[in-house]
Amino acid sequence: MPSLPVEFAKYRFWAVWKRVLSLSWPVMVEQVLRTLMRTTDLIVAGFFSPAAVAAVGLADIYARFPIRFGIGIGDGAIALSSQDTGAGATANRDEAVSQALLIGILGGIPFVLFGLLANEYAIAVIGGLAEDGAMAEVVEYGSVYLMLIMLSAPAIHVNFIAARSIQGTGDTRTPMYVNGVVNAFNILATVGLAFGVGPLPALGVIGIAAATAIGDTAAAVTFLAVIGMDSTDLRYVRPRQLVIAKQLVVISWPRIAEGVSEMIAEFPFNAILLAFGTEVNAAYHVGRRMYQQVASPLARGYGVAANVLVGQALGRGDPREAYYVGAAATGLSALTIGGLCAALFLYADRFVRVFTRDPATVGYAIGFAQAYAVAAFLIAIYIVLAGSLRGGSETLTPFVARMVGTFVFLLGFTYVAGVVLGYGVTAAYVAVVLDFAFRVGYVGIVYYRRRWVDRGTSMMYERGSVAESAGDD
């Protein structure tokens, strides 16, 4: 019967979607709350002044450095955790997680020192191109905000590494429970400490940062306790295998560099926007926040699910299933998130006015919000394809894609078209779309060629998680 292969393919397709959704929805909930926490920070800052919004946005550029480090090591941990879970190599998995957490804690120390010693200079240097009297207020707010956030850098690292390690075992609900409670607390504490609700002091922007630092520290302590009390399949072990530490670094450094390259480009990009005016810079952070709050949590959820399922399929020695799962997850992401793009575009005005009522800021923010709405479809595809590659221990390709997209298109196009050719902020709107269009094309080609399958399999052989006969196809 010729229809049987088609019917089987349909059943397999829906089965994969069901698995992706079962793993991704807790991540989506977690990400919604996480981004809602950051959104709350901007909303609260908006009650004070555009300078306060810009200060939080600029400090957040630096605050994303420890986040990128934690995500990078966490991606190394989730790759090894998912692959070794699929292969049944629990001893290697536990050692990989233990080593990753140790690296994360030690890696937080330089960020703490940076926050204590260079916080004011760090904010002031970004605004070097701005000729705006409000910049002094931005530096005042932003430097204190940055210092408090950096003090919690080791906790930030632990949060990302522990959450991704647990997700690699197929348990995406435990991180959701921990981060869900902590993020809800963070939102309430932000409002309370900023405005002085009840017995709490009114600390303004400082209160926003204090709430975030306290929340991150509480989450880290909770995650360490959850793993230590055997509440998950993971266990702490004494690090012994150098090859595992080596693989963690090999997998993690491109992911860290990927984020760092984007952050480095953010400095001159924000400087260009500040040269157009403080309102333009504030509008950029508001407009991008719309995508980050609505579409980004869905894409990240699908990306984590693809990462886990691809890694586990490789661990079981089934590279064809790994490829199919990644492709199916990408299709699901494009279909569901693509439907949000039109709504994001059409209702950008209403969303923007939640953050600010300043007329000049609103006008620019609508432009940025609509640019990110157009890019949302591409971003959804890119994040899931990149997550699938990382499940196969391939992190170099997303790094190259992001570095070229960020420097050539987001930064380069904005400067040439916006400053040199005089098109102003309109060039930044176009650059946002061009950035992700390139990323999708580059990552898609690499994924299709499947060389990442051999990379992930060979690394499992190297650390002894699978026998040489496993994974042959």
N, C-alpha and C positions, 0 to 999 in steps of 0.2 A: 504494500500500500504506500504510494508515494507521499501521502500526507503525513505519515508518521514522523519522519524527521522534523517537519515543520512544527507539528504539534508538540514534539519533545522539546524543540528549541524554545517555543513559547512558554512551556511549563518551566524549563530551566531558567529562562529569563525572569519570570515572576518569582521563582524561588530565590534567586539571587537578590532581587529587589527586597523581598521580605527579610532576608538576612541583613541586608544593608540597613534597612529601616529599623530593625530591632536593635542594632548596635548604635545607630546614629542618633536616634531621638533623645537618649539621655545626654549625649554630647551637645545636641542642639539646645536642650533646656539649660544645660550648664553654661553654654556660650551666650545664650540670651540674657541670663542673669549677670554674667560677667560684663557683657557689653552694656547692659542696663546700668550697671554700677558706674562704668566710665561715662555713659550718657548723663547720668545723674550729676556727676562731677561738673560737666559742662553746663547743664541746666542751672545748677546752683551758682556756679561762677557767673552765669549770665545775669543773675539778680544784682550783682555788684557793679560790673562795668565791662565794656568790650576789652579793656586792658586785662581784666581778670580772666576772661575767656582765653585771650591770647597767651597769658602767662601759664595757664593750665595746659594749653596746647603745646607750647614750646617746651615746658618741663617734661611733658609726656614724650617728647622726642627722645630725650635722654633716658627717661624711665623705661623706654622700650628696649634699651640695650641689655639690661639684666633679663628682661623678658625674652629677648631673642636668644640669649645664652641658655636660659632654662629650656626654651623650646628646642634648641639645637641638641642639647644633651638628652632631653626627653625624647626626641625623635630617634636618637641612637638607641635609647632604652626600649622604646616601643617596637622598633624593628627587630632587635634581638629577642625581646620578650615574646612577640607574636610568632616569630620563626621557631624559637625553641619550644614554645607551647605546642605548635603544630607537630614538631618532631618528637615531643615527649621528653626533651632534654631539660628537665626542671632544675637540675643542679647548675647548669650553665646559665639558665635564665635568672635564677636567684643571685648568682654572682654578678651578672651583668647589671641587675637592678641595684645591688649594694654598691658596686663601684660607681655607677652613675650618680647615686645620691651623694656619695663622698666627694666626687668631682664638683657637683653642684654647690655643696656647702663651702668648700674651699674657694671655688670660683667667685663666690659672692663678696669675699673680703676686699678685693680691689675696688668694687663698686661702692662699698661703704666708705672707703677712704676718699674716693672721688667726690661723693656727696658732702663729705665734711669739709674738704679742702678747696674745692673748685666750683661750688654750686653757683655763686654769684657771677663769676667770670663766664661760666658755661652758658648762662642765659643771655648775658650782655653781648657775647660774641656773635650770636645769631642775629641780633638786631643791629649789627654794625652798619648795614646799608640803609636802615630806616632813619629818616629825618622827621621824627614824630615826638612831640612832647610827652606823649603817653608812654614812651618806652621806659622811662624811669620807673613808672608804676608797674610795668610788666616785669622788669628786673626784680623789683622788690618782692612782688608776689611769687614770681616763678622760682627764685633762688631758695626760698624757704620751703616751698612745695617740693622742689627737687631734693633737697637735703633729707627731708623726712622719708621720701619714697626710697631713696638709695640705702637708707639704714636697714630696710627690710629686704635687700637684694638676696641674701642667702635663703630667706624664707620663700621668695618668689621662685628661686631655682628649685627648691624642694617641691613646691606645689606642682610645677609643670612636670618634673621628672617622675614624681610618685604617681600622679594622675595618669600619665602616659604608660608607665610601667604596668599599672593595674589594667588599663584598657587593653594592653597587648595580650593579656590572658583571656580576653573576651568579656571582661566585666567592665561595662561602661556606666553602670548604675552607681557603684560606690563613689567614684569621683563626682558624680552629679549630686549625690546626697551631701558630701562634704562641702563642695564649692557652692552648692545651692544655699545651704544654711549660712555659710560665711558671707557670701555676696549679699544676701538679704540683710544680714546684720550690717554690712558695710554701707548699704544704701541708707538705712535708718540712721547710722552713726554719722554719715556725711551731712544729712539734713540737720541732725541734732547739734553737731559740733560747729557747723557753719553759721547757723542762725541762733544758737543758744536755746534750744527747745528744753523746757522743763528746767531741771537742775544743771544742765550742761552749760559750759561757758560758750559765748559767741566768739568763735575764733576766725570766722571768715574763710579765706582761701586756705589758711593753715589748718583749719578743721577738716577740710576736704582731704588734704594729704594725710593727716593723722588717722582719719578713719580708714584710709586705704592701707597704711602701714600696719595698723592693728589687725585688720582683717587678714592680710597676707600672713602675718605671723601666726595667728590663730589657726589658719588653714594648714600651715606647714607642720605645726605641732600635732594636729589631728591626723594628718596623713602618716607621719612617722609612727604615731601610736597605733593606727589601724593596721599597718604592716607588722609592727612589732608584736601585736596581740593576736596574730594569726587570723585576722578577720578577712584576709584575702588568701589567694593561692600562693602568694609570695612569702619568702622568708629572708631574713638577714643572714648573710654568711660572711666569713672572713675572706677578703680578696686574695686570690692565689694565682690566677692565670693572667699572665701579662698579655696574652693574645686577645683576651676579651677587652681589656683596657685599650689596647691598640685599635680594635675594631670600633669601639665606642667613639674614639677620637676621629678615626677615618670617616665614619658615617656622620658624625656630628659637626665637624669643622665646616663643611660646605653649607650646612644648614645655618650655622651661626654666621658665617660670612655672608650668606644670602640676606639675612636680616640686617646685618651691619652695613652692607652695601646700600641697602635701601635707606637706612638711617643716616648714613653719611650724605647721601644725595638729598635727604630732607633738609639738611642745614642750609645749603645754598638755595634750595627750592623755597624754603620758608623766608630766606633773606630776600629773594626776588619778590615774593608776595608782600613782605613787609615794606619793600620799596614802593609798591603800589599803594600802600596804606595799611594801617593797623586793622581797619575794618575788613580788608581783603583777606588778611591772614586769619582773622577770626572766622570769616565766612568759609574758608577752606576747611577748617577743623569742624565746623558745624555741618557743612555739606557732606564731608566724608563720614561723619558720625551717622548719618541716615543709612548709608549702605552698611556700615559696621553693625548697626543695631538690628536691621531688618533682614538683610540677605546674607551677611557674613556668617551668622551662627549656623544657618542651614548648610552652607558650603563647607564649613569646617567640620560639621557633624558627618557629612558624607565623606569628607577627606579622611577622617580618623577611621571610619568604618572600612573604607577601601584599604587603608594602610594595614589594618589588623587582618582583614580577610585575605589580602594578597600575601602577607607575610606567613600566615598560618597555612595557606595552600602550598607555598614553597616549602615550608617545613614538613608537610606531608609528602613531598616529592611529586607534586602535581602542578607543573608550570603552566600547562594549558588552562587549568582552572584558575590559576592566579591571573593570567591575562584576561580571561573572560570576565572574572569578577570586577577587575578594574574598569573594563570597558562598560559593563552594565551599570556600575555605580556612577560613572561619568554621565551616561545617558539619563539616569534618574535625576541627577543634580541639575543638568541642563533643562530638563523638562519642568521640574517643579520650581526652580528658582527663576527660570526664564519667564514664568507667568507673573512673577512679582515685578518685573522690570517696568512694565507699563504703568502699574499703580504707583511705583516709586517716582516715575517721571511726572505723572499727572498731578500727584498730590505733594510734590516737593515743597510748594509754598506753605501748605499747612504744617508740614513737619518742621520746616525751618523756623517758623514762628513760635514753636515750642521752646526754642533756645534763646531767641533774641527778638526784640521789637525795634531795634535800631534800624532805621530805613536803609541806610547805606549798606549795612552788614547783610540785611535780608536780601537785597537785590543780588549781591555777589554770591551769597550762600545758595540761593535757588539755582544759579548756574552750575555751581560745583555739585549740588545734589543731583541735578539732572544728568550731569556728565557721569557720575558714578552709577546712576540708574541704567544708563546705556551700557556701561562697562560691566554691570552685574552679571549678565549672561556669560560673558567671557571669563570673568573671575570664577564663576561656579565651575566651569569646565577645567580651568587651570588648577584650582586647588585640589580637585579630585584626582586628576591625572598626576599631579605632583605627589599626592599622598600615596597613590598606587606605586609609583616609582620608589618612594621611600620604603614601602613595604618590602621591596626587593633590594634594599640597602643602597639604592641609587639616589644620592643626594646632590651630586655634582651638577646634573642637568638642570634641576630647578634653580640652583645657584646662578648658573650662567644665564638662564632665561630671565631671572629677576634683575641681575646686574645690568645686562644690556637694555632690558626694557626700562629700568629706572633711570640709568645715566643717559642713554641715547634719546629716549622718547620723553619721559616725564621731566627730566631736568634739561637735557639738551634742546629739545624742541621748544620748551617753554621759554628758555633764554633767547634762542635765536629768533623765534617768531614773536615772542612777547616783548623782549627788550630791544633787540637789534632792529627788527622789522617794524616794531611799534604796534603790534596787535594787542598788547596788554594782557589782561587776565583771560581773554578769550582763548589765547594760545594754551593756557593751563587746562582749560576745559577739554580741548582736543587731545592734549598730551595724555590725560588720564585714560582715554579710550585706546590710543595707540599703544601705550605701555602694555596693556593686557592682551591686545590683539597679537602682538609679537610673542608674548609668553606662551599663549595657547598654541600657536603654530610651531614653535620650536620644541616644546615639551611633547606635543602630539606626535611629531615625527620620531622622536627618540623612543616614545612608548611603543609605537607601531613596530619598530625594528626589533624589540624584545631582547636587546643585549643585556638589559638589567636583570633578566632571569638568570643568566649565567653568573653575574656578579653576586647576587644573593645566595645562590646555591654554593658557589665556591667559598664564600665566607663561612657558611655553615660547616663545610668540610674542614676548613682551617681550624675552627674552634672545637671540632669533634662533636657537633650536635647531631650530625647525620653520618651514616656510613657512605663510603664512596659509591655504592651501588644505588643509593637512594636518589630520587629525582631524575634518573635517566628516563628519557622519553623517546 
